[in-house]
């Protein structure tokens, strides 16, 4: 039952080329940065990544992007990452953009063993009707477009069928974890992390603080250990190394800007 591994490099060593990997976090909040760094060091490429966004230039999943180690991204937001945008528009990267709530529900459904579900989000748009660019050509034209999705009426309302997402691996970051893999996420880090953890066939969690089994009250567990196969304990330096995607400040003590 002890799921603690020696370090991040050991925990990700068997992730193969071309694997599908779900990655938790929102922007740079709650991202498994140490595990992502270990993936960079491992040399693995052609990854098919599922994540709300793709980090920023030089941090988070942006580190893998900058080395052209990602072949496909399923996400809801391009965000602040200029390299993500450039690779997509020049045909170097395939991208499936999904409404954010739909992405969350697809991950939740996959983790719950639900193969598909109907949602009103995207009805009447290219999300349902097809034609969204998945890959561009080098000249900026659309090389590959999405296919139409099945729709159905329920009580006079039209819904589109969306597939649940299951991935080969999942990488998440938790504030507290125990040796059995039970996880607790602090404040806003409880974003895509619990959904991501459930969606992976093999889930690897980096934890800032490790406690012994029984120290986390059952009612405080956000992700049960049944969803987690490997736990990596961060050093204090790794746990403290957190970055802000966009820093903003306001005048102090009523001073004018």
Secondary structure, DSSP 8 states (H G I E B T S, - for coil): ---EES-HHHHHTT--TT-EEEE--BTTBT--HHHHHHHHHHT--SEEEE-SS--BTTBTTHHHHHTT-EEEEEES--TT-HHHHHHHHTTSSEEEE--HHHHHHHHHHHHTT--EEEESTTTTSHHHHS--EEEE-TTSSEEEE-----EEEETTEEEEEEE---EEEEEEEEEEEETT--EE--GGG-SSHHHHHHHEEEEEEEEEEEE-TTSS-GGG-SB-GGG--EEEE--HHHHH----SS-----STT---
